[in-house]
Amino acid sequence: MANVEVVGILGNYFLAAVIILGACALGIVFALLLARSIRKIRVAAITLDGSSGSLGMHEGTSLVVDGDEPKDIMGSSESTTMKLIDIHDAISRGANSFLWAEYKICFLFILSFGTLVFVLVGSAGNCGPNQSQISLAKVDATNDGVDLSGACWTQGAFTAIAFAVGGLTSILSGYIGMKIAVYTNVRTAVCAQMGWTEAFNSAFRGGAVMGFSLCGIALSMLFVLITVFYWQFVDTTNLESDKETKFVYRVLFECIAGYGLGGSCIAMFGRVGGGIYTKAADVGADLVGKVEKDIPEDDPRNPATIADNVGDNVGDIAGMGADLFGSFAESTCAALVLASLSQELQMNFASMLYPLLISAAGIVCCFFTSFVATDWSPVRAEEDVETVLKYQLIISTVIITPIVFIISFMFLPAQFCVSNLECTEETMSTWKGAFACVASGLWSGLLIGLVTEYYTSHSYAPVREVAQATKTGAATVIIYGLALGYMSCIIPVAALGLTIYVSFKLAYMYGVALAALGMLSSLAIGLTIDAYGPITDNAGGIAEMAGLGSSVRHITDTLDAAGNTTAAIGKGFAIGSAALVSLALFGAFVARIGETHVDILDPLIFAFLLFGSMLPYWFSAMTMKAVGVAAMEMVVEVREQFAQIPGLMEGTAKPNYERCVNIATQASLRQMVAPALLVILSPLVTGYVFGVHALSGLLAGGLCSGVQMAISASNTGGAWDNAKKYIEAGAYGGKGSDCHKAAVVGDTVGDPLKDTSGPALNILMKLMAILSLVFADFFVAHSLNNNFK
């Protein structure tokens, strides 16, 4: 090994811990304060003389206050308030019932799969002698001079613990997001009566509660887990050589990888189950309500409209939160596992915590950035909405860049080695190179976001071309939308390719993991603007069902249209980070099995490269068909209610919303099992039956195919949705025109693409890679065909 001087590092463990825990506390406390400010939006029915109605335990909605004293709103009434309360309660009950049903399955999965993690990792038999703690025995020069003949039950137990903590944290993140979204949407609807600033701020702050609480909780849980494991693996072990130290750190962070596995597994259920729910309800509501009955979107006469609004919360909020939590956990775990290869980083544990410091810096920078949208340059008119949201991404990126530079200088050595290759001057990385890796991921994420906005916002030419195509019917809408989605892949894939090349050149696979963390460093703001979209969508539905008036609906529709774009931007970030995360995990897996490269010309590897490329298509087919099956059940139910409930179409009778909610819940829970099993079993069966080399090909193929399919599906669906909203705003004949009907068809086809199949492909890429990493030792020890090529 080259002689490296590891001196001059300004940061130490105490300072790193203060920064990380301080950022976590800031994120959580800020989220609580924002939740309190939303709670102050006290709503109560008042008469024109200013007296307020009594609503008991409810905080209702014809009056909005951001403070302690009410303000009169002309035309408010007790009946309008009670409508809003009833709608809000119905959405809340539906979201709670679905999540509890889903989370029961998730709890059982954590228990059963956690046991499997313990058994498979523990039975590998290649971890060194283990009793209550790791005790190391030096033998010969093989295996870095460490005896690897012993059992792995200690590692298996700690990996299973990390898996359970990751899974439960993911559940908590999704649940917090759903609760605050349901709590905020009705208040956003009411704030829309007062103007643009109040409506935007309430929705943005609701999204920020989710963004900052999730980031704070996720980072704090991971730091606590690392600290506890450090006490077990390092402080209780007699380390007599550098090789033993390297081995113990490797074991420690391989166990920590279970945290990412737990988060990703729950994200699979959240994204797939929630996606099937929301799109089954949405498609069912649109096909019968808008196409067959020619009634407005979110019309209270439509039996599926409550289920549709519930779906926004369980799919776009809870599912998305679990997805991005998984990305954070997996990218951090990949960076930590790869950092454990470096003796230079191990000399100062604060250097090992560099990936966590990046995320901590992101929380602090996003904290200051959020005030730009709500206080320093708020939304005052319709044209401000998209601009303010876009500036959130730009400003956070600009602020984070120099902060990461300072952290890199303070906590990384001048030179360090993080590759499986022989450590020489040529293979050394530097702190400046590490900063460049983070910055490349950060700025390529911004570029992907801006390109996504261009292809999905009706402010730009691509979506307007799709809207223009409605003149000749639904077929040309489909053709133009598909072409737009394919075209939108070019720049994001080029950006990802350049980021991967630069990062690998500067710091090998560790650099790729840092690039993923860089892209996710603005996660608090990314989650904020992503959650903002479903909140405004729900607010528009509530305003329509309660009859708050056309001026209110105009504000909510405008906020919702911008929300569709921000949701697409959020999906772009999620897809880009998922690609980098899965590649970093792939690199950690290759390093773990003792390889330095993968030869794609090997016939076994190439065969499974093709199989892996096929998996995103198989998975997408399953999720698309699942939405179709569930939507058919919903369509039948809605048609039956219109036919069997007298006075429903005339508005004199109420539909049975609960039946539609129950249908969506049961159908989504049934249909999510098969796609989840495909993703989980593919790497396990491949690794055990065909060996780690075949598994390498499978992972590479799934990544290369999945990232482009995910971008195309998400952007196609987003473009169709905003083309419809562009027409609804008055273009090409407006609502009810033939162009609008054609746009509705395109939007309906795009719904499962942008909200189910596309986003869920992120999980496919990441989950297969993290499964492979966690079970790498088991595959090496027990695969039936490790010598078969």
N, C-alpha and C positions, 0 to 999 in steps of 0.2 A: 504494500500500500504506500502511496506517495506520502512523504512527510509533510503534514499540514499543520500550520500554526493556527489553533483555534483560540484566539484571544481577542479582546476588544469588544466583546458582546456587551452592550450597555444594559440590556434587559435581563432580569432574573425571574425565577419562578414566582416570587412574591408579587412583583410588578405585573407579571402576566395574569396571575390570579385576580388581582385587583381590577385590572382592565376588563377581564372576561366577566367576573361577577358584577362589576359596576354596570357594564353594558346590559347584562341580563336584568338587573334591578331597574335600570332606566326603562327598558322596553316594557316590563311588566307593570311598573308604576304608571307609566305614561298611558298604557292601555286602560288601566283602572280609572285614571282621571278622565280619559275620553269617554269611557262608558258612563261615568257620572255625569258628564256634560250632556250626553244623549238622554240620560234619564231626566234631566232638567227640562227636556222638551215635554212639559206637562200639558196634556190636552184635556179639555173639559168642555162639554157643551154649554154654550151661553146664549142668552137671548139678546135682542138688540139693546136692551137696557143695561147689559153688562153683567147680569146675574148668571152664575154658573149652575149647571145641572149637577145633580149628584150621581156619580158613577160607581159608588162603592169602591171596590178594590181595583177597578179598571182605570187605566190612564188612557183616555180616549182621544178623539181626533179632530173635531171641527175647529179647535182652537190650538194655536201653537204658542208656546212660550219658551224662550231660551233664557231662563232666569227664574225669578220667583213670582213675578206678577203677570197675570194673563193679559193678552191683548185681544180686543174684540175683532171678530171676523164677520163681516156682514153676511147674512144668509145662513149662519150656522144653526144647527137644530139638534135636538135630542135624538131624532130618528136617524139623522146622518151619522151621529156619533155611535149610536148603537149598531148601525150597519158596519162601520169600520171596526168596532170591537169584535163583532161576530166574525167578520172576515179574518181579522188578525188571529183570533182564537182558533179558527178552523185550520189556518195555515200552521200555526204553532203545534196543534194537536197532531196534524198529519206528519209534520217533520219529526216530532218526537217519537211517534209510533213507528215510523220507518227506521229511524236510527237505533232505537232500542232493539227492534227485531234484528237489524243488521249486526249490531254490536254483540248481541247474544251469540250469534254465529262466530263473530270475531273472538270473543272470549274463549269459546270452545276451541277455536283454531289455535289461539296462543297456547292454551294448555296442551293440546295434542301435538302440535308441531314443535313446541318447545321441548317436549319429551323426546321427539325424534331428533332434534338438534343435539340434545344431551347424549343420546345413544350413538348417533353416527359420528359425532366429533369425538366422543369419549372412547369409542372402540377402534379408533384409527391405529393406536399402538405404535406411534412414531413421534412421541412428544418428550421423551426423557423420563427418568424415574420420578414419580409423583407420590407424595404422601399428602399430608394436610397442606403442604406448601411445595413450591418447586425447589427441589434440591438437585444440584447439578454435579455430574461426575465427569471429569475430563478423561478421555480415552486417547484416541489417536487423532490424526489429522483429518479424518473423514468427518463430514457433517459439522465443519467448523470446530472440531475438537470437543463436541458435546455429544454425550450418549443419547441417542434418539430411539432406543429400543423399548422404552417403557410405555406405560398406559397414558391415556389422555383424559382421564375422568375429571381431573380438576379443570382443565381447559373446557371440557364439555359442559360442566356445571356453570362456569362463569359465562360461557357463550350463551347458554340457555337463559341465564339471568339477564344478560344484555338484550337478548331477543325479546324477552317479556317486557322489559323497560321501554324498549323502542316501540313495541306494539301498543302498549298502554299510553305512551306519550302521543302517538299518532291518533289514537281514539280521542284523547283529551283535546288535542288540537282541533280535530274536526268538529267535536261537540261544542267547543267554545265558539268557533266560527259560526256554526248554525244558530246557536242561541242569540248571539249579538246581531246576526243578520235578520232573524225573525223579529227581534226587538226593535231594530232600526227601521225596517221597511215601512211600517205604518206611520212612523214619525216623519219619514221622508215625504210620504204622500201628503201629510198635513202641512209640512214646511213648504211644500210647493205652492200652497195658497198665499204665502207671504212673499215669494219671489225666488229668483235664481240663487242668490247667495245662501239663503237659509236651506234650501232644498239640497244644493250641492254639498254644503258643509256637513249636513247630517249624514248623508250617504257616505261621504269620504271619511268622516270620523268613525262611522260604523265599520268600514273596511279597515281602518287603521287599528281598531281594537283587535281585530283578528291578526293583522300583519305583525304588530309589535308583540302581542302576547305570545303568538306562536314562536316567533324568533327567540324571545326571551326564555320561554319554557324549554324549547328544544336545546338551546345552547347550554342552559344551566344544568339540565338533566345529563347531558353528555359530559360536561365538566365534572359533575359529581361522580358519575360512573367511572371516569378515568381516574379520579383521585382515589376512590375506593379500591379499584383494581391495582393502582400503583402501590398502595399500602400492602396489598396481598402479594403481588408478584415481585416487587423490587425491595421494599423495606424489610420483608421477612426472609429474604434470600441472601445467602452468602455468595457474593459475586467475586470470584478470584481472578478473572481475566476479562479482557475486552470482548472475547468471543462469547463468554457466558453472558455478559451484559447485553450484547446484541441479540442473543437468543431469547433472553427474558423479555426484552422490549418487543421482540417480534411476537412472542406468545401473547403478551398483554394486549397489543393492538389487534391481533387476530381475534381475540375474544371480544374486544370492543366492536368489531365488525358485526357482531350479532345485533347491535343497536340499529344499524342500518337495515339489516334483514327484517327485523320486526316492523320497522316503519314502512318498509316497502311492501311487505305482505298485507298489512292493513290498508295501505294505499290502493292495492289491487282491488280489494273488496269495495273500498269507497268509490274509486273511479268507475269501476265496471258496474257495480250495483246501483250507485247513485246516477250514473249516466244512463243506464237502461230505464230507471224510474223516470227521470226528468224528460227523456225524449219519448217514452211511451205515452206519457200524459200530454206532452206538447203536440205530438203528431195526432193523437186521438182527438184532442180539442180542436186542432186546426182543420182536420179533414171533415169533421162533421159540422163544427160551428161555422168556420169561415167559408169553406168550399160548398158544403151541402145546404146549410141553413142561411148563409149570407148574413151572419151576425158579426159584430165587431170582436176583435181579440179581447179576451178577458171579460166578455159579457157575462153578467151574473146568471143568465139563463142557461149557460153552458155547464153541464154537470161536471166536466173535466177541468174546469178553470182553477178550482182550488188545488187539485192534484198537480196541475201545471206549475202553480206558484210554489207548492211544496217542493217540487222537483228542482227548482232553482236553488233552494237552500241545501238539499241533501246531495245534489250532484255538483253544482258549480261552486258551492261554498265548502261543505264538509269534504267532498271528494277531492277538490282542488287543494285544500289545505293539507290533507293527508299526503297527496302527491308531492307537493313542494317540500313538506317536512321530510319525506323520504329522500328527495334529492339532496337536501342539506345534510342529512345524516349519512347518506352513502358517500357523498363526495368527501366529507370530512373523514370518514372511516377509511376510504381509499388512500387519502393523503397520509393519514397516520400509519397505515400498514406499510406504505412505501417509505415513509420517513424512518421506520424502524430498521431499514436496511443501512442507514447511515450512521457510522460511528461518530462522525463529527457532530451531528445533531444531537446524539445521545449525551454528549459531554455537558450539555446545558438543557435540562428538561423544558425550560421555557422555549427553546428552539423547536422542540417536538410539538409544542402547543401552538405553533405559528398558524396552522389552519383555523384554530378556534379564534385566534386574535383577529384574523381577517373578518370573520363573521361578527365579532364584537365591534370592530370599527364600523362595519356596515350599519349596525343598529344605531350607533351614535350619529352617524352622518344622515341617515334617513330620518332620525328624530328632528333635526334642524330643517331638513328639506320639507317635511310635512307642513311646517308653518307657512311656507310660501303659498300653498294652495288654499289654506283656510284663513290666513290673517294678513300676510304681507301683499299678496296679489290675488285676491279671491275672484271667483266667478261673479260677474255683474250682468252679463248678457248672454244670449244664446251662443254667440260666436266664441265666447271665452272657454267653453267647457272642454273641448278637445285640446285646446292650446295649453290650458292649465295642467291637464293630465299628462300631456307629452312632456312639459317642462319638468314634471316630477322625475321622470326617468333621466332626462338630460342633467339636471342639477345634481341629483344624487350621484350620478356617474362622475361628474366633474369633482365633487367634493371628496368622494372616496379615494380617488386616484392618489393625491399627495399624502393622504393619511396612511394608505397602504405602503407607500414609499418609506415613510418614517418608521413604521412598524417593522418593515423588512430590514432596514438599517440597524434597528435596535435589537432585534431578536434573532437574527440569523448570522452565522459565522461568515467570514469573508469568502471562504471556499468550503465546499462539502461535497460528498459523493453519495448519490442516491440510486445508483444503477447496480444491476447484477453483474456488470462487466468488471474487469479488473480496474481498480481505482488508480488512475493516472492523471497527469495534468490535463490530458485531452478529455477525460470523462468527468472532470470536476465541474460542479455548478457553483454559482456565486449568489450572493443576496440580491444583487442587481438583476441577475437572470430570473430569480424567483419573483421579484417584483414585476418584471416584464411579463411573466406568465400570468400573474393575477390580472395585470392591466389588460393584456390581450383578451382574456376571457370577459372582463368587465366591459370593454368597448365593443367587442363583437356582439355581446348581449344587447347593448344599446342599438347597434346596427340592425340586428335581427328584429328588435322591437319596432324600429322605425320602418323597416321594409314591410313588416307585417301590417303596420298601420296603413301604409300606402296601398296595399292590396286588399284591405278589408274595410276601409272607411269610405263612405259615399262622398267624402270631400274630394276624392281623387278620381282620375280617369278610369282605372280598371273596374271599380264597382259600378260606375255610371255606364260603362259599356255593357255590363251585365243587365242593368236596368233597361237600357235601350233595346236589348235583345228581346225583352218581353213583348215588343210590338208584333213579333212574328210567332209568339206562342211559347209554351213551356219548354218545348224541345230545344229551341235555340238558347233559352236561359240555361238549361242543363249543359249544353255544349260549351257556352262561354264560361260558365262557372268552373267546369272541369279544366279547361285550358288555363284559366287564371290560377287555379291551384297548382298545376304543374309548373307554370312559369314562376310562381312565387318561391319555388324551391331553390332557384339558381343562386341568388345572392346569399341566403342563409347557409347553404351547404358550402359555398366558396369561403364564407367567413369562418365556418367551423373548421374547414380543411386547413386554412391558413393558420388559425389559432393552434390547431393540433401540431402542425409542422413546427411553428416557432417554439411552442412550449416544449415539445419533445427535444428539439435541438438544444434548448437552454437547460433543461432539468429532467430529461427523460420522462418516464410516466408520472413521476412526482410533479413535474411541470404541468402535465395535462390535468392532474387532480387539482392543482392550484388554479388553473384556468377555469375549471368548473366552479370552484369556490369564488373566484372573481366574478363570474357571471351571476352567482347567487348572493354576492355581497350586498346587493340592493334589494334583498328578498323582502324586507319589511315594507318597502314602498311598492314593490311588485305585487305582493299579496294585497296591499291596500287598494290599489287601483283594479286589481282583479276581482276582489270581493265587492267593490263599489258597483260593478255591473249588475250582478244578480239582485243587489239591494234596490237599485233604481228600477229594474225590471219588475220586481214585486211591487214596488211603490206605484208604478203605472197600473198594474193589475188591480191593486186595491182602490186606486182613485177611480178607475173605470167601474168597478163593481159597486162602489159606494155612491157613484154619481156626483163626484166633486166638481164637475164642470169641464168644459173644453180647454179653458186657459190652464187649469191645473194639469190636465192630460198632456197639453202641449209641452209643458216644462218637463214632466216625467218622461215623455217620449224622447225629447231631445237628450236628456240625461241618459236614458236607456240606450239610444243609438251610439252615444259616446262610450257607454258601458260595453256594448257589443265589441267595439273596436279595442277597448282596453282589455277585455276578456281574450280577444284574439292575440293581443300583444303578450298577455300573461301566458297564453298557451305557447307562443313562440319562445319566450324565455324558458318555459318548462321543457319544451322539446330540445332546445339547444343545450341546456344544462344536462338533460338526461343523456344526450349523446356523449358529452364530455365525461359525465359521471360513469357511464357504462364502459367507456374506453379506459378510464383510470382504473376501474374495478377489474377490467380484463387484464390490464397491465399488472395489477397486484396478484391476480390469479396466476398469470404466467410466471411471475417471479416466485410465487409460492410453490409451484410444482418444479422449480429448479431449472427452468428454461430461460434463455436470453432472447429467443425469437421464435416465431411461428412460420413454418415453411408451407405456404399455401399450395405449392406444387406437389406436396405429398398427397397421394390419392385419397387417403382417408380424410385428411383435413379438408381437401377441396370438396369431397362429397358432402361433408357436413356443413361446409360453407354454403352450399346450395340449399341444404335442408334448413339451415338457419335463416337464409334469405326468404324461404317460403313461409316461415312461421308468422310473420306479421300479416300476411294475406289470410292464412288460416284463422288467426286470432280475430282479424277484422271481420271476416265472414261470420264468425260465431257471434260477435257482438252486434253486428248489423242485423243479423237474423233474429237475435234476441230482442232487439228493439222492435222489429217487425211483428214478432209473435205477441209481445206485450201490447203493442199498439193496436193490433187486431182485436184483442180482448177489450181494450178501451173503447174502440170504435163501436163494437157491438153493444156495449153497455150504454154509451151515450145515445145511440140510435134508439135503443129500447126505452130509455127514459123520455126522450122526446115523443115517442109513439104512445107511451102508456100513462104519462102524467098529464092529465087534463089541465089546460091553462098554462103549461110551462112555456110554450113559445110566445104566448101573449103577455107573459110576465106576471100573471096572477097566482102562479104556484111556484114553489121553490124546488129545485132539483135535489137529488140525494147525493151530495158531495162525498159523503163517507164511503159509499160503495165504490166510487172511482178511486179514491185514495187507497182503499183496501186492495183493489185489483192491481193498481200500480205497485203496491208494496209486495204482494205475494208473487206477482209475475217477475219482478226484478230480482227478488231473492232466489227464486228458482233458476232463473236464466244466468245468474252471475257465476254459478258453480263451475260449469264446463269450461269457460274461458280461463278462469283462475287455475283450474287443474292443468290445463294445457301449458300455461306459463311455468307453473311450479314443477310439474313432472318432467318436462322436456330436458332441462339440464341434469336433473337427478338420474333419469333413466340413461341418458347419453353418457354421463360421466361414469356410472357404475357398469353399464354393459359394454360400452365401446371405448372407454378410457379418456384420459385428460386431453390427448391430442385431438380426438374427435370433438370433444367439448370446446376446445379452442376455436375450431372452425365454426361450430354452431353459434358461439357468441359473436364472432366477427360478422357472420352473415346476418344475424338478427339485427345487429347495430346498423350496418350499412343500408339494409333494406328498410328498417323500421323508421329511421330518422326522416327519410324523404317522404315516406308514406304518411307519417304523422303531420309533417308540415303541409303537405298537399291537402289532406283531408280537413285539417283545421281551417286553413285559409279559404278553401272552397266553400265550406259551410258558412263561415263568417261573411264572405262576400255575398252569398245568396241572401242571408239574413238582412244585411244592410241595404242591399238592392231593394228588397221589399219595403224597408223603412223609408228609403228615399222616395219611393212611389207614394207611400202613405203620407208623406209630407207635402204631396201635391204634384209631383212630376208624373207625366204620362197618364193623366186622367185621375190620379189619386185613388183613394179607397173605393172599392166596388167596381172599378173598371176592369176591362179584359186584361190589361197589362198587370193590374194588381193580382188578379187570379193566377196568371202565369207565374208571377213572382212568388206567390204563396206556395205553388207546387215546388219551385226550386228551393225555397226555404225549408219546406217539409222534408225534401230529400236530403238537404244539408244538415238537418238537425242531428241525426245520429253520427254523421261524419265529424262535426265540430265539437260535439259534446259527449260522445261515447267512444267511438273507435279511435279517433285521432288522439285525444288526450290519454286514453288507456294504453296506447302503444309506448308511451314513456315508461310505464310500469313494466311492460314486457322487456324492454331493453335493460332496465336497471335491475329488475328482480332476478332475471336469469344470471346476470353477472355477479350479483352479491351472493346468490345461492352457490354459485360455483366457487367463489372465494371462501366462503364459510366452510364448505364441505370438501375443500381441496385435499386436505390431509387424508380424509376417508377415501376419496377416489384414488389417490396415489397408493394407499395401502391395500385396498380391497377390490379395485376394479377388475372385471373379468378379462379385460383385453388391453391392459396398459402397454403390453409389448407388441400389440397388433398394429401394423401400419400398412 
